[in-house]
Amino acid sequence: MIKMWRSLSLIKQIIIGIGIGILLGLSLPTWSGISLLGELFIGALKGIAPVLVFFLILASLSRHVKGQKTHMKTVISLYLIATFVAALVAVIASYLFPVALVLPEVVEAQQVPDNIQEIISSILLNAVGNPFKAIIDGNYLSILFWACLMGLGLRVASKETKRVISDIGDAVSDIVQVIIKFAPLGIIGLVYNSVVTVGLSGMADYVKIIILVVGSMLFVSFVVYPLMVFLLLRQNPYPLTFDTMKESGIPAFFTRSSAVNIPINMELCEKLGLDRDSYSISIPLGASANSGGAAMTITIMTLAAAHTLNMEIPFLLAFLLCLLSAIAATGASGIAGGSLLLIPLACSLFNIPNDVAMQVVGIGFVIGVIQDSVETAVNSASDLLFAATAEFYDLKKAGHPVDVTERVRQAKSL
C-alpha cells in the first residue's frame, strides 16, 4: 500500500486526500482529532514560510554580479512587464468579480488605512522592524526589506560566501518540499475541518475562487500576452501563442513544474530557429523571472481574503499589491506551492493577520489541484512565447524582420 501510494503523483494524492476528508467530515463529524492533521500542516508551513521568503530573496539578489552585462535586455523586460501586467489583470478581475472565502475559523473584520499618509506610514514602520523579530512574528514587509538590503550588500561578497547562502536557501527549499509531501495528509485535516465547520455548501464556494483564478489566467494567456506580442512585432500573435501553449503549456499542466519543462522549451526554441546562445539563458531565466501565473494567484487570493474581511482596499494599495506580487512571484517558481507560501507576504500589506493568511494558504492547497496546474502552464508557455518574441523583435529592429507564422509552420514540420 505504501509503495503504491508513493508511486502516485502529488496531485493524485491530494485528490484522494480531498475525497477522504469529505467522507470523514460527513461520517465522523465528532472526531476532532482529524483536524489536527491540517493544523500540523499549516503550522509547519507557517513556521518555515518566513525563513523561505528571507533566503529566497537574499540568495537571488546576492548572486547578481555588480555591473554584469547579460545582453538579455529585451527578454528580461518582457518577463518583468508581463508578470506585473498579469498581477494588474488579477486586481481588476478581483474588483469586477469579488469573491469571499468561507474560512473555517471565524475572524473579525480588519481596518485598512484610508489615506495615503497612513498607508505609507504603516508600510514604512512595518518594513523597518527588527529582522529577527520579523522572521519570528511573520512580518513579511520587514523580511522583504531587510532581505533586499542584505542581498544587495552581499553582491560584492566572495564566491564561497554566496555559495553558502545559496546552499542554505536550497536547504530551506528542500525542507519546504518535504513538508509539502505531507500535503495530502494535511488536506485531509483541512477538508474535514471545512466540511464539519462550514458544510459542503461552504466547500462549494471554493469553485468560485477556482473559476476566478483560472478564468483570469486564461484571459492573460490568450488576450493580454498576445496583445503584447502584437504591439512589438505587428504580426498576428496567435499562431505563436497557440503553438507555445500546445507544445509547452499542456506538458507543464501535467508536470506542474516549470523547471521540469525547461528541456521541452529548449527543444521548441531550437525548432523555432532561435539563437542557442540566447535561449539557453532566457528559458532557464524565465522559469523564475517570468511568473505571471504565480503573481495572479498571490494577488487574487490576497484580495479574496480582504473581501472576506469586508475590507475596502484603496487603489494605491491595490497598485502596490501588483508590484509586491510581481516581485515576490519571481522567487516562487521551482517550488511546489511556492506562490501560495507568499500569500502571507501580500496579506501583510493590508494588515491581514498571519493566522487568517495561513487559512487562505490552506484553501490554496485544496484548490491547487487545478490552480497550480494552470499556473504552471501559463508560466511555461509564456517563457517560450516571450523568449521567441524578444528575439524576433530584436531582429526586426536590426532590419531583419521574421515572418512569425511561417517560422511556426516550419517548426511544426520538424
Salt bridges, closest charged atoms under 4 A:
ASP137 OD2 - LYS133 NZ 2.56
ASP205 OD1 - LYS208 NZ 3.70
ASP355 OD1 - LYS46 NZ 2.30
ASP372 OD2 - ARG256 NH2 3.16
GLU406 OE2 - ARG409 NH2 2.51
